[in-house]
């Protein structure tokens, strides 16, 4: 499906507006993090000043294991958004994911709305984003690689979103051959590749299949936060298809379940996103084995309300919640906190 430049830009604008202005979160499905609590250590035997929550990602030192995950993509507002996100992410030293670069594949004028991120964020890892439906064996890898170099990213994320595409009025449901296309990309693009969902979760079988073809990083993007079925339903005009979209409002694998299953697979590093909207959920995700935690909608909303300062404040809240979680579980650094099942347990166990 060949959407026009205006159609793509309008769709991205719709998405940003709906996320900011409407209640599009899951109602009957939660992330699952409320089922776990930290085991409070009243005798930690460490000083808070010695707690270190920094980590490495894609060759960069981050102040905390956090990624602002992808949103937007090529629309006029995207340039301002990417500038704000980049400024905040660079100042706080967290990773940044860009919105879909599909518009830039078709329209060179859109490149600047992505490249501005590197201009304002020279010191952090930046990850580009492209939909699986746009990725095929016929995509000229050299053109994609040149685009990634022009934007100045350190990795590319391929997002798997079959349900979103199926519900989207302009959706592209050509998913046959995507696995092979990812294999080809691994062999031809000399950048790390992350495979992610958009909020419906990655199953253990999908993660295993990705691991077999050589993928080392996945972003599980589970259910329990923003529901893309709800977002697309807001955009559908046809009454019949609006009713169909409502059938899928609670569809997906909860973030917690996807995380617990995925971290067991050897050779795969997990980014946990999907409903991670508080510092404590973020901390639980790391304790349960995620290498990074990620969020998009919470940062978009605070950017709209309070620009760069709002993003910086939310990052600081996440960081301090993580730091105190380490301190009050008697752990001194991320390596001793991550995946440490002795400091967190399911409620009722």
C-alpha positions in Angstrom: 0.0 0.0 0.0 1.5 3.3 -1.1 0.2 6.0 1.2 0.8 9.6 0.1 3.0 11.9 2.1 0.0 13.8 3.4 -1.8 10.6 4.5 1.2 9.4 6.5 1.7 12.8 8.2 -2.0 13.1 9.0 -2.1 9.6 10.5 0.9 10.4 12.7 -0.7 13.7 13.8 -3.8 11.8 14.7 -1.9 9.3 16.8 -0.1 12.0 18.8 -3.3 14.0 19.4 -5.3 11.0 20.5 -2.6 9.8 22.9 -2.4 13.2 24.5 -6.1 14.1 24.6 -8.0 10.8 24.9 -8.1 8.0 27.5 -6.8 5.1 25.4 -5.3 2.9 28.1 -6.4 -0.7 28.7 -9.3 -1.0 31.1 -9.6 -4.7 31.7 -6.0 -5.8 31.3 -3.2 -4.5 33.5 0.6 -4.7 33.0 0.7 -7.2 35.9 3.4 -5.4 37.9 0.9 -4.8 40.8 1.2 -8.6 41.4 4.8 -8.2 42.5 6.3 -6.2 45.4 9.9 -5.6 46.6 11.0 -7.3 49.7 11.9 -4.3 51.9 15.3 -4.5 53.5 15.4 -2.5 56.8 19.0 -3.3 57.2 20.6 -2.6 53.8 24.2 -2.1 55.1 24.9 0.4 52.3 24.8 4.2 52.1 22.4 5.8 49.7 25.2 8.0 48.3 27.0 4.8 47.1 24.0 3.4 45.1 24.8 3.5 41.3 22.0 3.1 38.8 24.1 3.7 35.6 24.4 1.1 32.8 25.8 0.6 29.4 23.8 0.4 26.2 25.0 0.3 22.6 28.4 1.5 23.7 27.1 4.5 25.7 27.1 5.0 29.4 23.5 5.8 30.6 22.7 7.4 33.9 19.9 4.9 34.3 18.6 1.9 32.2 15.8 3.9 30.5 14.8 4.5 26.9 12.2 7.0 25.7 10.7 4.8 23.1 9.5 5.7 19.6 6.6 8.1 18.9 5.6 10.3 16.0 7.3 10.1 12.7 8.0 12.8 10.1 5.0 15.1 10.7 5.7 18.8 11.2 5.2 18.5 14.9 7.7 15.6 14.9 10.6 17.9 14.5 9.7 19.9 17.6 8.9 16.8 19.5 12.2 15.1 18.5 14.1 18.2 19.5 12.5 18.3 22.9 13.0 14.6 23.5 16.6 14.8 22.4 17.5 17.7 24.6 16.0 16.0 27.6 17.4 12.6 26.9 20.9 14.0 26.3 20.9 16.1 29.5 19.7 13.1 31.6 21.7 10.5 29.7 19.0 8.1 28.7 18.5 6.3 25.4 16.1 7.7 22.7 13.9 6.0 20.2 12.7 7.9 17.2 9.3 7.5 15.5 8.8 5.5 12.3 11.3 6.6 9.6 8.9 5.5 6.9 8.1 9.1 5.8 11.8 9.7 5.2 12.1 6.7 2.9 9.6 8.3 0.6 10.3 12.0 1.2 13.9 13.3 1.7 12.5 16.5 3.1 11.4 14.5 6.2 14.9 13.5 7.1 15.6 16.7 9.0 12.8 16.0 11.5 14.7 12.9 12.6 18.3 14.2 12.1 17.6 17.0 14.5 17.7 14.4 17.4 21.4 13.7 16.9 22.1 17.5 16.6 20.7 18.0 20.1 21.7 14.6 21.6 25.3 13.8 20.6 26.1 11.8 23.8 23.4 9.1 23.9 22.2 6.1 21.8 19.5 6.9 19.3 17.4 4.2 17.7 15.5 4.6 14.5 12.2 2.8 14.0 10.6 1.1 10.9 7.4 -1.0 10.6 7.7 -4.7 9.7 5.1 -4.3 7.0 7.4 -1.8 5.2 10.4 -4.2 5.6 10.6 -6.7 2.8 13.4 -8.5 0.9 12.8 -6.1 -1.9 13.7 -3.1 0.3 17.0 -1.7 -0.9 19.2 -2.2 2.2 21.9 0.2 0.9 19.2 3.0 0.7 18.0 2.2 4.2 21.5 2.1 5.6 22.3 5.5 3.9 19.2 7.0 5.5 20.1 5.6 8.9 23.6 7.2 8.5 22.0 10.5 7.4 19.8 10.5 10.5 22.7 9.6 12.7 21.4 6.6 14.6 23.1 3.8 16.5 20.6 1.1 15.9 17.3 0.3 14.1 14.2 -1.0 15.7 11.7 -3.1 13.6 8.2 -2.9 15.0 5.8 -5.8 14.7 2.3 -4.5 14.8 0.0 -6.8 12.9 -3.1 -6.0 14.9 -2.6 -2.3 14.6 -2.1 -2.5 10.9 -5.2 -4.8 10.6 -7.4 -2.2 12.4 -5.9 0.9 10.9 -8.0 2.3 8.0 -4.8 2.7 5.9 -3.1 -0.4 7.4 -0.6 -2.6 5.6 -1.2 -6.2 6.5 1.6 -7.7 4.3 3.4 -9.7 6.9 4.4 -12.8 4.9 8.1 -13.0 4.7 8.9 -10.6 7.5 11.0 -13.1 9.4 13.2 -13.6 6.3 13.4 -9.9 5.7 14.7 -9.4 9.2 17.3 -12.1 8.5 18.4 -10.3 5.4 18.6 -7.0 7.4 20.9 -8.7 10.0 23.2 -9.7 7.2 23.3 -6.4 5.3 22.9 -3.6 7.9 26.0 -3.1 10.1 24.0 -1.7 13.0 22.3 -3.5 15.9 18.7 -4.5 15.3 16.0 -4.4 17.9 12.6 -6.1 17.3 9.7 -4.7 19.2 5.9 -4.8 19.5 3.8 -1.7 19.8 1.8 -2.6 22.9 0.3 -6.0 22.4 3.3 -8.0 23.7 5.8 -10.5 22.3 5.0 -14.1 23.0 7.7 -16.5 24.1 7.5 -18.4 20.8 8.0 -15.2 18.8 11.0 -14.2 20.9 12.5 -17.7 20.4 12.0 -17.5 16.7 13.7 -14.1 16.7 16.6 -15.4 18.7 17.1 -18.3 16.2 17.5 -15.9 13.3 20.1 -13.8 15.2 18.2 -11.1 17.0 19.8 -10.2 20.3 17.6 -7.3 21.5 13.8 -7.3 21.8 11.4 -4.7 23.2 8.4 -6.7 24.4 6.0 -3.7 24.5 3.3 -5.6 26.4 -0.4 -4.9 27.1 -1.6 -2.8 30.0 -0.7 0.7 28.9 -1.7 2.4 25.7 -4.1 0.4 23.6 -3.5 0.9 19.9 -6.8 -0.8 19.2 -8.4 2.1 21.1 -6.4 4.6 19.2 -7.2 3.2 15.8 -10.9 2.9 16.8 -11.0 6.7 17.4 -9.8 7.2 13.8 -12.2 4.7 12.1 -15.2 6.3 10.3 -16.9 3.1 9.2 -19.4 2.0 12.0 -19.0 -1.7 11.3 -15.2 -1.6 11.6 -15.4 0.6 14.7 -17.4 -2.2 16.3 -14.8 -4.7 15.2 -12.0 -2.6 16.7 -13.8 -2.6 20.1 -13.6 -6.4 20.1 -9.8 -6.0 20.5 -9.7 -3.3 23.2 -8.3 -5.8 25.8 -6.2 -7.9 23.4 -2.6 -8.6 24.2 0.0 -10.3 26.4 0.5 -8.3 29.7 3.9 -6.7 30.0 4.8 -8.7 33.1 4.1 -12.1 31.5 6.0 -11.2 28.3 8.9 -10.0 30.4 9.1 -13.0 32.6 8.9 -15.4 29.6 11.4 -13.5 27.5 14.2 -13.0 30.0 14.4 -16.8 30.3 15.6 -17.1 26.7 19.4 -17.3 26.5 21.1 -14.9 24.2 18.3 -12.3 24.2 18.4 -9.0 26.0 15.0 -7.5 26.9 13.7 -3.9 26.9 10.5 -3.8 28.9 7.9 -1.3 27.8 4.1 -1.2 27.7 2.4 0.6 30.6 5.6 1.5 32.4 4.3 4.9 33.5 5.7 5.1 37.1 9.2 4.8 38.6 8.2 1.8 40.6 6.9 -0.2 37.6 10.2 0.7 35.9 12.2 -0.5 38.9 10.2 -3.7 39.0 10.9 -4.4 35.3 14.6 -4.1 35.8 14.5 -6.2 39.0 12.7 -8.9 37.0 15.4 -9.1 34.4 14.9 -6.3 31.8 18.1 -4.7 30.6 16.2 -1.4 30.0 12.8 -0.1 30.7 11.0 2.0 28.1 8.0 4.4 27.9 6.6 6.6 25.2 3.1 8.1 26.1 4.1 9.4 29.5 6.9 11.4 28.0 4.8 12.7 25.2 2.2 14.0 27.6 4.6 15.8 29.9 6.3 17.3 26.8 3.0 18.7 25.7 2.3 20.1 29.1 5.7 21.4 30.1 8.2 20.9 27.2 11.7 19.8 27.9 11.5 20.5 31.7 8.5 18.1 32.0 10.5 15.3 30.3 13.5 16.0 32.5 11.4 15.9 35.7 9.8 12.6 34.7 13.2 11.0 34.0 14.4 12.3 37.3 11.4 10.7 39.1 12.2 7.3 37.4 15.8 7.6 38.4 15.2 8.4 42.0 12.5 5.7 42.3 15.1 3.2 40.9 17.8 4.5 43.2 15.7 4.2 46.3 14.5 0.7 45.2 18.1 -0.4 45.1 18.9 1.2 48.4 15.8 -0.3 50.2 16.5 -3.8 48.8 20.2 -3.7 49.9 21.6 -3.6 46.4 24.3 -1.3 45.3 24.3 -1.3 41.5 22.3 -2.4 38.5 24.2 -5.6 37.9 23.3 -6.8 41.4 19.7 -5.6 41.1 18.8 -6.7 37.6 17.1 -10.1 37.6 17.6 -10.6 41.4 14.7 -12.8 42.4 15.7 -12.6 46.1 14.6 -8.9 46.3 11.2 -9.1 44.6 8.3 -11.6 44.9 4.8 -12.2 43.7 2.2 -11.0 46.3 0.8 -14.0 48.1 3.7 -16.3 47.6 
